[in-house]
Amino acid sequence: MSLFVICIILSAALLHAVWNAIVKTAADRTTTLGLVAFGHVIPASIMIAVLPLPSMESFPYILISTVVHFGYYFMLGKAYQHGDLSVVYPIARGIVPALVALWAFLLVGESLPLQAWMGIMLIAFGIQLSSWKALRSGVDRAALFFALCTGFCISMYSVVDGIGVRLSNNTLSYWAWGAFLHLFIAGFVAVRKRAVLRELPLKVWGIGILGGLVSMIAYGLVLYAKNFAPLGAVSALRETSVIFAALIGFIFLREGNWIRRLGAAVLMAAGVALVGLSV
């Protein structure tokens, strides 16, 4: 894997951690997730107006991804209702690399070398170490359940979009249509939370939509990378977002301690190096 692709994925990981922190710190997370979804729709509307259509073979994958993303937003919102960012995030993301590698092997025949699997294991261990104290002290059962469901959804749309974008013949168009169909997610939240939305200050609207723009850019970078690297490897590198989330939780939300998180960062950096050098 080239250094350029690795940098793209790591940039996406940082952006992903930022928008998750925005959701976690929101007073009404369901409403904020709806605004995040709407933040995808605004730029995507412009993009689909000027870009050519992706190939017809890719549209079923866009639709399936939209349905799975709906489940992802629902599970993520529920998880953050029951657990801290530094607990929910590592559980949800920690199971993803292995699941994506498994789905990619079963569905498209992608197999990773032993060195890449060793890197994935180091990244997964680093993810858990980043919040070891919180995990050891006990995790709320509801938070654990919804975090695991969130991770499962992430693994499913990661593979679906990885296959779809390769069939699309146009990464930008695939990205734009996937983002535009967040309209259904935003619309669902708007119907359920219409009274709340009418009372929201403009600042909250702006923060939520900004989170959506950050999220959209992050996923666009990942989609681009999936054209050039195995899906399991891309997913493993993307999950370094956990260490960024842990740092955000420590610095801004006062969650956890820096020594353990530094150790986790070292492990994850080693894992990134192993994955990057093996594929």
Backbone torsions as a table, in degrees:
resi	resn	phi	psi	omega
1	MET	NA	132.7	-176.9
2	SER	-73.2	156.3	177.5
3	LEU	-60.5	-35.1	179.9
4	PHE	-61.5	-45.8	-179.8
5	VAL	-66.2	-40.2	177.8
6	ILE	-60.2	-44.2	179.4
7	CYS	-63.7	-37.6	177.7
8	ILE	-61.6	-46.4	-178.2
9	ILE	-66.6	-41.1	179.4
10	LEU	-66.1	-35.6	175.3
11	SER	-63.4	-41.6	177.2
12	ALA	-63.0	-38.1	179.6
13	ALA	-61.9	-43.6	178.5
14	LEU	-62.6	-46.5	-179.5
15	LEU	-63.2	-36.9	180.0
16	HIS	-65.2	-41.3	178.1
17	ALA	-64.0	-35.8	-179.5
18	VAL	-63.7	-46.6	-176.5
19	TRP	-72.9	-28.7	174.4
20	ASN	-66.5	-36.2	176.5
21	ALA	-65.7	-36.2	176.7
22	ILE	-60.7	-44.0	-179.7
23	VAL	-67.0	-43.9	-177.0
24	LYS	-61.7	-37.5	-176.2
25	THR	-85.6	-1.1	-179.7
26	ALA	-76.3	147.4	178.3
27	ALA	-69.4	-40.5	179.0
28	ASP	-120.0	98.7	-171.5
29	ARG	-71.8	-33.8	178.4
30	THR	-63.0	-46.1	178.6
31	THR	-63.0	-41.8	-179.8
32	THR	-63.8	-40.7	177.7
33	LEU	-63.3	-35.5	174.7
34	GLY	-63.8	-40.5	177.5
35	LEU	-67.8	-36.0	175.6
36	VAL	-61.0	-44.5	177.5
37	ALA	-61.4	-41.5	179.0
38	PHE	-65.1	-31.8	176.8
39	GLY	-64.0	-23.7	172.7
40	HIS	-74.2	-38.5	-170.6
41	VAL	-67.6	-38.6	-173.6
42	ILE	-60.0	-57.7	178.9
43	PRO	-69.1	-32.1	-178.7
44	ALA	-64.5	-32.9	178.9
45	SER	-60.9	-40.3	178.3
46	ILE	-69.4	-41.2	-176.4
47	MET	-64.9	-44.0	-177.6
48	ILE	-70.7	-19.1	178.4
49	ALA	-75.1	-25.0	-174.9
50	VAL	-112.9	-16.0	-177.8
51	LEU	-94.6	153.6	173.7
52	PRO	-69.7	161.3	177.3
53	LEU	-68.9	145.4	169.6
54	PRO	-69.1	167.4	-179.3
55	SER	-60.7	150.0	-178.0
56	MET	-63.2	-28.6	179.1
57	GLU	-62.7	-24.2	-176.4
58	SER	-87.7	-15.9	-175.1
59	PHE	-63.9	-38.6	175.2
60	PRO	-57.9	-35.1	179.3
61	TYR	-70.5	-36.0	176.1
62	ILE	-62.5	-42.9	-179.2
63	LEU	-67.3	-44.7	178.3
64	ILE	-62.2	-42.2	178.7
65	SER	-60.5	-38.8	179.0
66	THR	-62.3	-43.0	179.1
67	VAL	-63.8	-44.7	-179.6
68	VAL	-66.6	-38.3	176.7
69	HIS	-61.7	-35.2	177.1
70	PHE	-59.8	-47.0	177.3
71	GLY	-62.9	-36.9	179.2
72	TYR	-62.3	-48.3	179.4
73	TYR	-61.6	-41.4	-179.4
74	PHE	-62.7	-49.8	-177.8
75	MET	-65.6	-38.7	-179.9
76	LEU	-64.3	-44.5	178.5
77	GLY	-60.8	-42.4	178.4
78	LYS	-65.4	-40.6	-179.6
79	ALA	-61.8	-42.5	-179.3
80	TYR	-72.8	-15.1	173.7
81	GLN	-73.1	-25.2	-173.1
82	HIS	-112.3	-10.0	-176.2
83	GLY	-149.6	160.2	179.0
84	ASP	-70.4	158.5	174.8
85	LEU	-54.8	-43.1	-175.5
86	SER	-74.0	-8.4	175.7
87	VAL	-103.1	-51.7	-177.3
88	VAL	-64.1	-46.1	-173.2
89	TYR	-60.8	-48.5	-179.8
90	PRO	-66.8	-32.7	177.6
91	ILE	-67.1	-48.7	-177.5
92	ALA	-62.2	-43.7	-176.5
93	ARG	-83.3	-25.4	-174.1
94	GLY	-65.8	-30.4	-178.3
95	ILE	-87.1	-8.3	-171.0
96	VAL	-70.3	-48.9	-174.4
97	PRO	-55.7	-45.8	-179.5
98	ALA	-66.1	-40.7	179.1
99	LEU	-63.9	-43.6	-179.8
100	VAL	-63.7	-43.5	178.2
101	ALA	-60.8	-38.9	178.7
102	LEU	-66.6	-49.3	179.6
103	TRP	-60.8	-41.0	-178.8
104	ALA	-63.7	-37.5	177.8
105	PHE	-67.1	-43.8	-176.6
106	LEU	-72.3	-35.6	-171.9
107	LEU	-94.7	-37.3	-176.6
108	VAL	-125.2	5.7	175.4
109	GLY	72.5	19.9	177.4
110	GLU	-80.5	126.9	176.4
111	SER	-122.6	144.2	-178.7
112	LEU	-104.9	145.7	175.8
113	PRO	-68.4	163.1	-178.2
114	LEU	-56.6	-39.1	-179.2
115	GLN	-60.7	-38.8	178.6
116	ALA	-66.7	-39.8	177.7
117	TRP	-64.8	-36.9	176.1
118	MET	-62.7	-40.5	176.9
119	GLY	-63.5	-41.8	178.5
120	ILE	-61.5	-41.4	179.5
121	MET	-65.1	-39.6	177.8
122	LEU	-63.9	-42.1	178.5
123	ILE	-63.6	-44.1	179.8
124	ALA	-62.5	-41.5	179.1
125	PHE	-66.8	-41.3	177.3
126	GLY	-61.7	-36.7	177.6
127	ILE	-59.5	-47.3	-179.1
128	GLN	-69.9	-38.1	179.1
129	LEU	-62.4	-31.2	-177.8
130	SER	-60.4	-24.1	179.3
131	SER	-131.8	33.8	-172.5
132	TRP	-60.3	-42.2	-177.8
133	LYS	-62.3	-44.1	-179.8
134	ALA	-66.6	-39.9	-179.9
135	LEU	-68.5	-39.0	-178.5
136	ARG	-68.1	-34.2	-178.6
137	SER	-73.8	-7.3	177.9
138	GLY	112.7	137.7	179.4
139	VAL	-115.4	131.9	176.0
140	ASP	-51.8	133.5	-175.5
141	ARG	-60.1	-39.4	179.2
142	ALA	-65.9	-41.8	178.8
143	ALA	-62.5	-41.7	179.0
144	LEU	-63.0	-45.7	-178.7
145	PHE	-61.4	-49.8	-177.0
146	PHE	-70.3	-31.3	176.5
147	ALA	-66.7	-42.6	177.7
148	LEU	-65.0	-40.5	176.8
149	CYS	-63.8	-37.9	176.8
150	THR	-61.6	-46.1	178.6
151	GLY	-61.0	-40.3	178.2
152	PHE	-61.9	-44.5	177.9
153	CYS	-61.3	-41.9	178.8
154	ILE	-59.5	-45.4	-178.4
155	SER	-63.1	-37.1	-178.5
156	MET	-69.4	-48.4	-178.2
157	TYR	-72.4	-24.3	176.8
158	SER	-63.2	-43.6	-179.7
159	VAL	-74.0	-44.0	179.5
160	VAL	-57.3	-47.6	-179.9
161	ASP	-70.9	-30.8	176.9
162	GLY	-63.5	-40.5	177.0
163	ILE	-72.2	-45.1	-176.6
164	GLY	-61.8	-42.6	-176.9
165	VAL	-68.0	-30.2	177.7
166	ARG	-72.3	-25.4	178.2
167	LEU	-88.1	-13.1	-168.8
168	SER	-74.7	-25.8	-174.4
169	ASN	66.6	4.2	179.2
170	ASN	-160.8	99.1	-176.4
171	THR	-60.5	-41.5	-179.3
172	LEU	-61.8	-42.6	-179.6
173	SER	-66.2	-42.7	178.4
174	TYR	-61.6	-45.2	178.3
175	TRP	-58.9	-46.2	-176.9
176	ALA	-64.1	-45.1	-178.9
177	TRP	-68.6	-38.5	176.1
178	GLY	-62.1	-41.1	178.5
179	ALA	-69.0	-40.7	-178.6
180	PHE	-61.8	-37.4	-178.0
181	LEU	-72.8	-3.8	167.2
182	HIS	-62.9	-8.9	175.6
183	LEU	-54.8	-37.3	-179.6
184	PHE	-68.8	-36.7	177.0
185	ILE	-67.6	-46.6	178.6
186	ALA	-61.9	-40.5	179.9
187	GLY	-64.7	-40.6	178.5
188	PHE	-61.1	-45.6	179.4
189	VAL	-66.3	-38.7	-179.3
190	ALA	-61.3	-39.3	178.6
191	VAL	-67.4	-43.3	-177.5
192	ARG	-72.8	-31.7	-173.1
193	LYS	-116.6	28.1	-174.3
194	ARG	-61.5	-36.5	179.0
195	ALA	-66.9	-39.9	179.4
196	VAL	-66.9	-42.2	-177.2
197	LEU	-62.5	-35.6	179.7
198	ARG	-64.7	-26.1	-176.5
199	GLU	-97.5	-5.4	-175.9
200	LEU	-69.4	135.4	173.3
201	PRO	-65.6	154.7	179.4
202	LEU	-59.5	-32.0	179.9
203	LYS	-60.8	-41.6	-179.6
204	VAL	-67.8	-41.0	174.8
205	TRP	-57.0	-45.7	-177.7
206	GLY	-63.9	-42.5	-179.9
207	ILE	-64.3	-43.9	179.9
208	GLY	-63.3	-45.4	-180.0
209	ILE	-67.3	-37.3	175.2
210	LEU	-61.0	-41.4	176.1
211	GLY	-59.3	-37.4	177.5
212	GLY	-65.5	-41.5	177.9
213	LEU	-63.0	-42.7	178.4
214	VAL	-63.0	-44.5	179.3
215	SER	-61.4	-42.6	-179.3
216	MET	-63.9	-44.2	179.0
217	ILE	-62.7	-42.8	-179.4
218	ALA	-59.3	-44.7	-177.0
219	TYR	-74.7	-30.9	175.2
220	GLY	-61.5	-40.3	177.4
221	LEU	-62.9	-40.4	179.3
222	VAL	-66.5	-42.1	177.9
223	LEU	-58.8	-42.7	178.4
224	TYR	-60.0	-44.6	-177.8
225	ALA	-64.7	-29.6	-177.7
226	LYS	-68.2	-13.3	174.8
227	ASN	-75.7	-16.8	-170.0
228	PHE	-122.9	-5.0	-175.8
229	ALA	-144.9	156.2	177.1
230	PRO	-57.9	144.7	-175.1
231	LEU	-61.4	-39.3	179.8
232	GLY	-64.5	-38.1	179.7
233	ALA	-69.0	-43.0	178.1
234	VAL	-60.3	-44.8	-179.3
235	SER	-62.4	-42.3	-179.5
236	ALA	-60.8	-45.0	179.8
237	LEU	-67.8	-36.5	-179.7
238	ARG	-63.5	-31.0	-176.5
239	GLU	-72.8	-2.4	170.6
240	THR	-65.3	-7.8	173.1
241	SER	-56.8	-24.3	179.8
242	VAL	-60.9	-41.4	-178.5
243	ILE	-69.1	-34.2	174.8
244	PHE	-65.3	-40.8	177.8
245	ALA	-64.2	-39.7	179.1
246	ALA	-63.5	-41.5	178.0
247	LEU	-65.4	-40.8	176.4
248	ILE	-62.3	-43.3	179.0
249	GLY	-61.9	-38.3	-179.6
250	PHE	-73.0	-47.3	-173.1
251	ILE	-75.6	-45.4	-172.3
252	PHE	-100.8	-30.8	-176.2
253	LEU	-106.5	-0.7	177.8
254	ARG	59.1	45.3	178.7
255	GLU	-110.9	122.8	170.9
256	GLY	83.7	-173.9	-179.2
257	ASN	-127.0	155.0	-169.8
258	TRP	-77.5	-26.8	-177.0
259	ILE	-65.4	-49.0	179.6
260	ARG	-63.0	-38.8	-176.9
261	ARG	-72.5	-30.7	174.5
262	LEU	-66.1	-41.9	176.9
263	GLY	-61.5	-40.9	177.4
264	ALA	-62.8	-40.0	-179.8
265	ALA	-63.1	-39.1	179.1
266	VAL	-64.2	-44.8	178.5
267	LEU	-60.9	-44.3	-178.1
268	MET	-68.6	-34.9	176.8
269	ALA	-64.5	-39.6	177.3
270	ALA	-64.3	-40.8	178.5
271	GLY	-63.9	-41.5	177.5
272	VAL	-59.6	-42.9	-179.3
273	ALA	-63.6	-42.8	179.7
274	LEU	-63.2	-45.6	179.8
275	VAL	-65.1	-45.1	-176.2
276	GLY	-63.7	-32.6	-177.5
277	LEU	-87.3	-9.3	-174.5
278	SER	-100.8	-13.9	-177.2
279	VAL	-128.2	NA	NA
